[in-house]
Amino acid sequence: MSTLLANLIKIEVKATEIVDIWKTVREKVNGKGRFSKNNFWVALRNPLYCGKIFIPPYKEEQGHFVAGQHQPLISEKTFADVQDILDEEKG
């Protein structure tokens, strides 16, 4: 998945092209596991890939992101760039 996100940035794809990427990935998994379009979009929005974990609100504390103990698969910049592309298309 990290290569996919990095490629999205390098070629500056639009939302319609992202759907084509999803179709290609789905063909490659060839029914191995569940990889729906929704799962794909959720994965693109998941900050876990850039090393962040969301801590939900508790009592009077606000929810916030913290650095995870895991090795990030992509940089925060790459993740932010992908979010910008997706938000731009959503806009």
C-alpha positions as CSV (number, residue, x, y, z in Angstrom):
1,M,0.0,0.0,0.0
2,S,2.9,2.4,0.7
3,T,4.0,2.2,-2.9
4,L,0.5,3.0,-4.1
5,L,0.2,6.1,-1.9
6,A,3.6,7.3,-3.0
7,N,2.6,6.8,-6.7
8,L,-0.5,8.8,-6.2
9,I,1.7,11.8,-5.2
10,K,4.2,11.3,-8.0
11,I,1.7,11.2,-10.8
12,E,-0.8,13.6,-9.2
13,V,-3.8,11.5,-10.0
14,K,-7.4,12.6,-9.8
15,A,-10.2,10.8,-8.0
16,T,-11.3,9.0,-11.2
17,E,-7.8,7.7,-11.7
18,I,-7.7,6.5,-8.1
19,V,-10.8,4.4,-8.8
20,D,-8.9,2.8,-11.7
21,I,-6.0,2.1,-9.4
22,W,-8.5,0.4,-7.0
23,K,-9.8,-1.8,-9.9
24,T,-6.2,-2.8,-10.7
25,V,-5.4,-3.7,-7.1
26,R,-8.7,-5.6,-6.8
27,E,-7.8,-7.7,-9.9
28,K,-4.3,-8.4,-8.5
29,V,-5.7,-9.7,-5.1
30,N,-7.9,-12.0,-7.2
31,G,-10.5,-12.7,-4.5
32,K,-7.9,-13.2,-1.8
33,G,-9.4,-11.4,1.1
34,R,-11.9,-8.6,1.1
35,F,-10.9,-5.5,-0.8
36,S,-13.9,-3.5,-1.6
37,K,-13.9,0.0,-3.0
38,N,-14.9,1.3,0.5
39,N,-12.0,-0.6,2.1
40,F,-9.7,1.0,-0.4
41,W,-10.9,4.6,0.3
42,V,-10.8,3.9,4.1
43,A,-7.2,2.7,3.7
44,L,-6.2,5.9,1.8
45,R,-7.6,8.0,4.7
46,N,-6.1,5.9,7.5
47,P,-3.3,7.9,9.3
48,L,-1.9,4.7,10.7
49,Y,0.1,4.3,7.5
50,C,2.1,7.5,8.3
51,G,2.7,6.4,11.9
52,K,-0.2,8.2,13.7
53,I,-2.8,6.7,16.0
54,F,-6.0,8.5,17.0
55,I,-6.7,8.8,20.7
56,P,-10.5,9.4,21.1
57,P,-11.9,12.0,23.5
58,Y,-12.1,10.9,27.1
59,K,-14.0,12.8,29.8
60,E,-12.8,16.4,29.3
61,E,-9.9,15.7,27.0
62,Q,-10.2,16.2,23.3
63,G,-9.3,13.5,20.8
64,H,-5.9,13.8,19.2
65,F,-3.3,12.0,17.2
66,V,-0.1,10.6,18.7
67,A,3.0,9.0,17.1
68,G,2.6,5.3,17.1
69,Q,5.4,2.9,18.2
70,H,5.2,1.2,14.7
71,Q,7.4,2.1,11.7
72,P,5.4,4.4,9.3
73,L,4.9,3.0,5.8
74,I,4.8,6.4,4.3
75,S,5.9,9.9,5.3
76,E,3.5,12.4,6.9
77,K,4.0,14.6,3.9
78,T,3.0,11.9,1.5
79,F,-0.1,11.2,3.6
80,A,-1.0,14.9,3.7
81,D,-0.5,15.2,0.0
82,V,-2.8,12.3,-0.7
83,Q,-5.4,13.8,1.6
84,D,-5.2,17.1,-0.2
85,I,-5.7,15.4,-3.6
86,L,-8.8,13.5,-2.2
87,D,-10.2,16.6,-0.5
88,E,-9.7,18.7,-3.7
89,E,-11.8,16.2,-5.7
90,K,-14.4,16.1,-3.0
91,G,-14.6,19.8,-2.8
